[in-house]
């Protein structure tokens, strides 16, 4: 059974590991492909890790009408004891900030903090890096292969994953916030339903 972790894991994230302040869990609005059903975060070997999310709808390779109507969207993998997340994002409206697939899906390490204005959940404090990654997408599953040294924490520390929308927020010093769509407590990824797979290796 799936159980939302936003009120627990993400409140701890925003407070640098201190729980006690509950953040409202945004149930939407958002397309099914931002609604995370399950996730994985595992070390493949001493140097490389693989992370994945499986969602309730097919994830578009390119920006659709919903994505272009927002500043951007993405998925974040969360260690609840850290304010830093690993994220896969697509944000052509916001602008180019990565040399890998800048108009499409690419990776960022992002530091978050509290102070966002409702219905937003967390402020984007800083975008710390844009590591090059390997990306595989098949229907409603996104898989990412990344060097362990590019992650802000060991993959085994990930306890949640969530889809999010990037929003403008004057309550944040950066002017940007995330509105969380969902979270999953399961680290068991659903079976791939089949379909075409594409890869962007590093």
C-alpha positions as CSV (number, residue, x, y, z in Angstrom):
1,X,0.0,0.0,0.0
2,X,1.3,3.4,-1.0
3,X,1.5,6.1,1.7
4,X,2.5,9.7,1.1
5,X,5.8,10.8,2.7
6,X,5.6,14.5,2.0
7,X,4.4,15.5,5.5
8,X,7.2,13.5,7.1
9,X,10.2,13.2,4.8
10,X,9.9,16.5,3.1
11,X,9.3,18.4,6.3
12,X,12.5,16.8,7.7
13,X,14.2,17.7,4.4
14,X,13.3,21.4,4.6
15,X,14.3,21.6,8.2
16,X,17.7,20.0,7.8
17,X,16.6,16.7,9.4
18,X,14.3,18.1,12.1
19,X,10.7,16.9,12.0
20,X,7.8,18.5,13.6
21,X,6.6,21.1,11.1
22,X,4.1,19.5,8.6
23,X,4.1,20.7,5.0
24,X,0.8,20.4,3.1
25,X,0.9,17.6,0.6
26,X,-0.1,18.8,-2.8
27,X,-2.4,16.2,-4.4
28,X,-2.3,18.2,-7.7
29,X,-3.0,19.8,-10.0
30,X,-0.7,17.8,-12.2
31,X,-0.7,15.2,-15.0
32,X,-0.6,11.5,-14.1
33,X,3.0,11.3,-15.2
34,X,4.1,13.4,-12.2
35,X,2.2,11.1,-9.8
36,X,5.0,8.8,-8.5
37,X,3.8,5.3,-7.7
38,X,7.2,3.8,-6.8
39,X,10.9,4.4,-7.0
40,X,14.3,2.8,-6.7
41,X,17.7,4.1,-5.7
42,X,20.5,1.6,-5.8
43,X,24.3,1.4,-6.2
44,X,25.2,-0.6,-9.3
45,X,28.8,-0.8,-8.2
46,X,31.4,1.3,-6.4
47,X,31.2,4.1,-9.0
48,X,27.7,4.1,-10.4
49,X,24.2,4.3,-9.2
50,X,20.8,3.8,-10.8
51,X,17.6,5.7,-9.8
52,X,14.1,5.3,-11.2
53,X,10.6,6.4,-10.8
54,X,7.4,4.7,-12.1
55,X,4.4,7.0,-12.4
56,X,0.6,6.8,-13.2
57,X,1.0,7.9,-16.8
58,X,3.4,7.8,-19.7
59,X,6.2,10.3,-19.2
60,X,6.8,12.6,-22.3
61,X,10.3,12.7,-23.7
62,X,9.6,16.3,-24.9
63,X,7.8,19.2,-23.3
64,X,4.0,18.9,-23.7
65,X,1.4,21.6,-23.3
66,X,1.3,21.3,-19.5
67,X,5.1,21.5,-19.2
68,X,5.4,24.5,-21.5
69,X,2.6,26.2,-19.5
70,X,4.7,26.0,-16.3
71,X,8.3,27.1,-15.5
72,X,9.1,23.4,-15.5
73,X,8.5,20.0,-13.9
74,X,10.6,17.2,-12.5
75,X,11.2,14.3,-10.2
76,X,13.2,14.4,-6.9
77,X,14.8,11.6,-5.0
78,X,14.9,12.5,-1.3
79,X,17.1,11.7,1.7
80,X,14.9,13.0,4.6
81,X,18.0,13.9,6.6
82,X,19.4,16.2,3.9
83,X,18.2,19.5,2.4
84,X,19.7,18.5,-0.9
85,X,17.9,16.4,-3.5
86,X,18.8,14.8,-6.8
87,X,16.4,15.8,-9.5
88,X,15.5,15.1,-13.1
89,X,13.9,18.2,-14.7
90,X,12.6,19.5,-17.9
91,X,12.0,23.3,-18.1
92,X,12.3,24.9,-21.5
93,X,10.2,27.9,-20.3
94,X,12.6,28.6,-17.5
95,X,15.6,28.6,-19.8
96,X,18.8,26.7,-20.5
97,X,21.1,25.7,-17.5
98,X,22.5,22.4,-18.6
99,X,24.8,21.3,-21.5
100,X,23.1,17.9,-21.6
101,X,19.7,17.8,-23.4
102,X,19.0,21.4,-22.3
103,X,15.5,21.5,-23.8
104,X,14.6,18.1,-22.5
105,X,15.2,15.9,-19.4
106,X,18.4,16.5,-17.5
107,X,19.8,16.2,-14.0
108,X,20.4,18.7,-11.2
109,X,21.5,18.6,-7.6
110,X,19.3,21.1,-5.8
111,X,19.2,22.4,-2.3
112,X,15.7,23.2,-0.9
113,X,14.5,25.1,2.2
114,X,11.3,26.2,3.8
115,X,9.5,29.5,3.4
116,X,7.5,28.9,0.3
117,X,4.1,30.5,-0.2
118,X,1.1,28.1,-0.4
119,X,0.2,26.1,-2.4
120,X,4.0,25.7,-3.0
121,X,5.8,23.4,-0.6
122,X,9.5,24.3,-0.6
123,X,11.8,27.1,-1.9
124,X,14.6,26.3,-4.3
125,X,17.6,27.7,-2.4
126,X,20.2,26.8,-5.0
127,X,21.0,24.7,-8.0
128,X,24.3,23.1,-7.1
129,X,25.3,21.2,-10.1
130,X,24.1,19.7,-13.5
131,X,25.8,16.3,-13.7
132,X,25.7,14.4,-17.0
133,X,23.7,11.2,-16.7
134,X,22.4,8.2,-18.7
135,X,18.6,8.5,-19.2
136,X,16.3,5.6,-20.2
137,X,12.5,6.1,-20.5
138,X,9.9,3.4,-21.2
139,X,6.3,4.4,-21.0
140,X,5.7,5.4,-17.4
141,X,9.2,4.6,-16.1
142,X,12.2,6.9,-16.0
143,X,15.6,5.4,-15.2
144,X,18.8,7.4,-14.5
145,X,22.4,6.1,-14.4
146,X,24.7,8.5,-12.5
147,X,28.2,8.4,-11.1
148,X,28.0,8.0,-7.4
149,X,30.3,11.0,-6.9
150,X,27.6,13.2,-8.6
151,X,25.0,12.3,-6.0
152,X,24.7,14.4,-2.8
153,X,24.3,11.3,-0.7
154,X,24.6,7.5,-0.9
155,X,21.7,6.0,-2.9
156,X,20.7,3.8,0.0
157,X,19.7,6.9,2.0
158,X,16.9,7.7,-0.4
159,X,13.5,7.2,1.4
160,X,11.1,9.0,-1.0
161,X,10.6,10.3,-4.5
162,X,8.2,12.9,-5.7
163,X,7.0,14.7,-8.8
164,X,7.0,18.4,-8.7
165,X,6.1,21.6,-10.6
166,X,8.6,24.6,-10.6
167,X,6.7,27.7,-9.6
168,X,7.5,31.4,-9.2
169,X,7.3,32.4,-5.6
170,X,8.1,35.9,-4.2
171,X,8.4,34.3,-0.7
172,X,11.6,32.5,-1.8
173,X,15.0,34.4,-2.0
174,X,15.6,32.7,-5.4
175,X,12.1,33.6,-6.6
176,X,11.5,29.9,-7.3
177,X,9.7,27.1,-5.4
178,X,8.5,23.6,-6.0
179,X,4.9,22.4,-5.7
180,X,5.0,18.7,-4.8
181,X,2.6,16.4,-6.6
182,X,3.0,13.1,-4.8
183,X,5.4,10.8,-3.0
184,X,5.8,7.1,-2.6
185,X,7.0,5.0,0.4
186,X,7.7,1.9,-1.8
187,X,11.1,1.3,-3.1
188,X,9.8,-1.6,-5.3
189,X,9.4,-0.4,-8.9
190,X,6.4,-1.6,-10.8
191,X,7.1,-3.9,-13.8
192,X,7.6,-2.0,-17.0
193,X,4.5,-2.3,-19.2
194,X,6.6,-2.5,-22.3
195,X,7.1,-0.1,-25.2
196,X,9.9,1.8,-26.9
197,X,13.0,2.7,-24.8
198,X,15.4,5.4,-25.6
199,X,18.8,6.1,-24.0
200,X,21.0,9.2,-23.6
201,X,24.3,7.9,-22.4
202,X,27.0,10.0,-20.8
